[in-house]
Amino acid sequence: MEVLIVKNKQEVAEAFSAYFVDLVEGKDSFHVALSGGSTPKIVFDVLAEKFGNSVVWSRIHFYWGDERCVAPDDEQSNYKMTVDHLFSKIEIPQENIHRILGEAEPVGEAMRYANLLEINLDRVEGIPQFDLVILGMGDDGHTASIFPHEINLWQADDQCVVATHPDSGQKRVSITGKVINTAKEVAFLVTGTGKAQKVDEIHNQKAGYEKYPASLVHPDSGRLLWFMDQEAASDL
């Protein structure tokens, strides 16, 4: 595991963007699972502004690690956020965008998306392998849309599952732990003081840390990177 701590959210976005551009350079094709949240939003802005004309976007295929079960034009949609902050600003073929259909019936959509991943991605022992999975972490230690109260979903047999937000009851479609841990690279983007306690508990393996889904991210490749600002790392 590698940890990079920088000053603020903007510097996290810039550091990750440089890492991403270096990672995709020279690849004939690259398959990445995106995350929602405020930090990826800034990452997308940086990618569009600084690298919009230098990256060969036609070689990159975009997926999502999770999506809220809302319409694609809903303000809560991870897809919409990516369109607003990245896709609308770069030249990207529509066939390279593989969104989770948040407006569809959740169980059927989880099955459809799992099948899509199996078709589009190389597989390792039957599990689809992303080149990169980008993750965030909630204040409660959740990642993708696997929450502590449904941590059993992490080890589900399926590639994708339907998860339920513990407070709102909102349904979400999420990839599962085996897909995350099969990825060639996994990168956490974690910022803000609200994350500091969970970061400390997970990184220092304090009592009970295993109840947080984010603590279960251990890619088989060994390539796990945490990009954090000083606020998120303040308790380390």
C-alpha positions as CSV (number, residue, x, y, z in Angstrom):
1,M,0.0,0.0,0.0
2,E,1.2,3.5,-0.9
3,V,-0.1,6.6,0.9
4,L,0.3,10.1,-0.6
5,I,-0.7,13.0,1.7
6,V,-0.9,16.5,0.2
7,K,-2.2,19.8,1.4
8,N,-5.8,20.0,0.2
9,K,-8.5,18.5,-2.0
10,Q,-7.2,20.4,-5.1
11,E,-3.7,19.0,-4.6
12,V,-5.2,15.5,-4.2
13,A,-7.0,16.0,-7.6
14,E,-3.9,17.2,-9.3
15,A,-1.7,14.3,-7.9
16,F,-4.2,11.7,-8.8
17,S,-4.7,13.2,-12.3
18,A,-1.0,13.0,-13.0
19,Y,-0.9,9.4,-11.8
20,F,-3.9,8.5,-14.0
21,V,-2.5,10.1,-17.1
22,D,0.8,8.3,-16.5
23,L,-1.0,5.0,-16.0
24,V,-3.0,5.2,-19.3
25,E,-0.1,6.5,-21.4
26,G,0.8,4.0,-24.2
27,K,-2.0,1.6,-23.5
28,D,-4.1,0.4,-26.4
29,S,-7.1,0.1,-24.2
30,F,-7.7,1.0,-20.5
31,H,-10.8,0.1,-18.4
32,V,-11.5,2.2,-15.4
33,A,-14.3,2.2,-12.8
34,L,-15.2,5.7,-11.6
35,S,-16.4,6.9,-8.2
36,G,-18.8,9.6,-7.3
37,G,-18.2,12.3,-4.7
38,S,-16.8,15.8,-4.3
39,T,-13.1,14.8,-4.8
40,P,-13.6,12.9,-8.2
41,K,-15.6,16.0,-9.3
42,I,-12.4,18.1,-8.9
43,V,-10.3,15.3,-10.5
44,F,-12.5,15.4,-13.6
45,D,-12.2,19.2,-13.8
46,V,-8.4,18.9,-13.6
47,L,-8.3,16.1,-16.2
48,A,-10.4,18.1,-18.6
49,E,-8.5,21.4,-18.1
50,K,-5.0,20.1,-18.0
51,F,-5.1,16.9,-20.0
52,G,-8.2,17.2,-22.2
53,N,-6.1,17.6,-25.4
54,S,-3.2,15.3,-24.6
55,V,-4.9,12.1,-23.5
56,V,-6.1,9.7,-26.2
57,W,-9.6,9.4,-24.7
58,S,-10.7,7.0,-27.4
59,R,-8.6,4.3,-25.8
60,I,-10.2,4.6,-22.4
61,H,-13.4,2.9,-21.4
62,F,-15.3,4.3,-18.4
63,Y,-17.5,2.4,-16.0
64,W,-18.8,3.1,-12.5
65,G,-18.1,1.3,-9.3
66,D,-21.5,2.2,-8.0
67,E,-24.5,4.3,-9.0
68,R,-27.6,5.6,-7.3
69,C,-30.9,4.3,-8.6
70,V,-31.9,7.6,-10.1
71,A,-32.4,8.9,-13.7
72,P,-29.2,9.9,-15.6
73,D,-30.2,13.6,-15.5
74,D,-30.8,13.5,-11.7
75,E,-28.4,15.7,-9.6
76,Q,-27.5,12.7,-7.5
77,S,-26.4,10.6,-10.5
78,N,-22.7,9.8,-10.6
79,Y,-23.0,9.5,-14.3
80,K,-24.4,13.1,-14.6
81,M,-21.6,14.4,-12.5
82,T,-19.0,12.8,-14.8
83,V,-20.7,14.2,-17.9
84,D,-20.9,17.7,-16.4
85,H,-17.2,17.8,-15.2
86,L,-15.4,15.6,-17.8
87,F,-17.3,14.0,-20.7
88,S,-18.8,17.3,-21.9
89,K,-15.3,18.8,-22.0
90,I,-13.4,16.1,-23.9
91,E,-13.6,14.1,-27.1
92,I,-14.9,10.7,-26.0
93,P,-16.7,8.2,-28.1
94,Q,-20.1,7.4,-26.7
95,E,-19.4,3.7,-27.0
96,N,-16.6,4.1,-24.5
97,I,-19.0,5.1,-21.8
98,H,-20.6,2.2,-20.0
99,R,-23.0,3.6,-17.4
100,I,-25.0,1.8,-14.8
101,L,-28.7,2.4,-15.8
102,G,-29.8,4.0,-12.5
103,E,-33.3,4.4,-13.9
104,A,-33.8,0.7,-14.5
105,E,-35.1,-1.9,-12.1
106,P,-32.2,-2.4,-9.7
107,V,-31.9,-6.2,-9.5
108,G,-32.2,-6.6,-13.2
109,E,-29.7,-3.8,-13.8
110,A,-27.2,-5.4,-11.4
111,M,-27.4,-8.6,-13.4
112,R,-27.1,-6.7,-16.7
113,Y,-24.1,-4.7,-15.6
114,A,-22.3,-7.8,-14.2
115,N,-22.8,-9.4,-17.6
116,L,-21.5,-6.3,-19.3
117,L,-18.3,-6.4,-17.2
118,E,-17.8,-10.1,-17.9
119,I,-18.1,-9.5,-21.7
120,N,-16.0,-6.3,-21.9
121,L,-13.2,-7.0,-19.4
122,D,-10.5,-9.7,-19.2
123,R,-11.2,-12.1,-16.5
124,V,-9.1,-13.6,-13.7
125,E,-10.5,-16.9,-12.5
126,G,-13.9,-15.8,-13.9
127,I,-13.8,-12.4,-12.2
128,P,-13.7,-9.2,-14.5
129,Q,-10.5,-7.3,-14.1
130,F,-10.4,-3.5,-14.3
131,D,-7.1,-1.7,-15.0
132,L,-8.1,0.7,-12.3
133,V,-10.8,1.1,-9.7
134,I,-11.2,4.5,-8.2
135,L,-12.8,4.5,-4.7
136,G,-14.0,7.0,-2.2
137,M,-14.7,6.4,1.5
138,G,-17.6,7.7,3.4
139,D,-17.6,9.0,7.0
140,D,-19.0,5.7,8.0
141,G,-16.2,3.7,6.3
142,H,-18.2,2.6,3.3
143,T,-16.7,2.3,-0.1
144,A,-18.4,1.9,-3.5
145,S,-21.9,1.4,-2.2
146,I,-21.1,-1.4,0.3
147,F,-22.1,0.0,3.7
148,P,-21.2,-1.3,7.1
149,H,-24.7,-2.6,7.8
150,E,-24.5,-4.7,4.6
151,I,-20.9,-5.7,4.8
152,N,-21.8,-9.2,3.8
153,L,-22.4,-7.9,0.3
154,W,-18.7,-7.4,0.0
155,Q,-18.2,-11.2,-0.4
156,A,-21.3,-11.8,-2.5
157,D,-21.0,-14.4,-5.3
158,D,-22.3,-11.9,-7.8
159,Q,-20.1,-9.3,-9.6
160,C,-22.7,-6.5,-8.9
161,V,-25.3,-6.2,-6.1
162,V,-28.2,-4.0,-5.1
163,A,-27.3,-2.0,-1.9
164,T,-29.4,0.2,0.4
165,H,-28.3,3.4,1.9
166,P,-28.7,3.1,5.7
167,D,-30.3,6.4,6.2
168,S,-32.3,7.3,3.1
169,G,-33.2,3.8,2.0
170,Q,-32.1,4.7,-1.5
171,K,-31.2,1.7,-3.7
172,R,-27.8,1.6,-5.4
173,V,-26.1,-0.8,-7.8
174,S,-22.5,-1.6,-6.8
175,I,-19.6,-3.8,-7.8
176,T,-18.6,-6.2,-5.1
177,G,-15.3,-6.8,-3.2
178,K,-14.0,-9.6,-5.4
179,V,-14.2,-7.2,-8.5
180,I,-12.5,-4.4,-6.6
181,N,-9.7,-6.7,-5.3
182,T,-9.2,-8.3,-8.7
183,A,-8.3,-4.9,-10.3
184,K,-4.8,-4.3,-11.4
185,E,-4.7,-1.0,-9.5
186,V,-7.0,0.5,-6.8
187,A,-6.9,4.1,-5.8
188,F,-8.7,5.7,-2.8
189,L,-9.4,9.5,-3.0
190,V,-10.1,10.6,0.6
191,T,-10.4,14.2,1.8
192,G,-11.8,16.2,4.7
193,T,-11.8,16.0,8.5
194,G,-14.9,13.9,8.5
195,K,-12.8,11.0,7.2
196,A,-10.0,11.3,9.7
197,Q,-11.2,9.0,12.4
198,K,-12.0,6.1,10.0
199,V,-8.7,6.6,8.1
200,D,-6.9,6.3,11.5
201,E,-8.8,3.2,12.5
202,I,-8.3,1.4,9.2
203,H,-4.7,2.3,8.6
204,N,-3.7,1.6,12.2
205,Q,-6.0,-1.5,12.4
206,K,-7.6,-0.3,15.6
207,A,-10.2,-2.5,17.4
208,G,-13.2,-3.2,15.2
209,Y,-11.7,-1.7,12.0
210,E,-12.8,-4.8,10.0
211,K,-16.5,-3.7,10.3
212,Y,-15.7,-0.9,7.7
213,P,-15.9,-2.1,4.1
214,A,-13.0,0.2,3.1
215,S,-10.8,-1.9,5.3
216,L,-11.4,-4.9,3.1
217,V,-9.8,-3.4,0.0
218,H,-6.7,-5.5,-0.6
219,P,-6.1,-5.9,-4.3
220,D,-4.4,-9.2,-5.2
221,S,-2.0,-7.2,-7.3
222,G,-0.7,-5.4,-4.2
223,R,-1.2,-2.1,-6.0
224,L,-3.3,0.0,-3.6
225,L,-2.8,3.8,-3.4
226,W,-4.4,6.2,-0.9
227,F,-4.5,9.9,-2.1
228,M,-5.4,12.0,1.0
229,D,-5.3,15.6,2.1
230,Q,-3.9,16.7,5.4
231,E,-7.4,16.9,7.0
232,A,-8.2,13.3,6.2
233,A,-4.8,12.1,7.4
234,S,-4.8,14.4,10.5
235,D,-5.3,11.5,13.0
236,L,-2.6,9.2,11.6
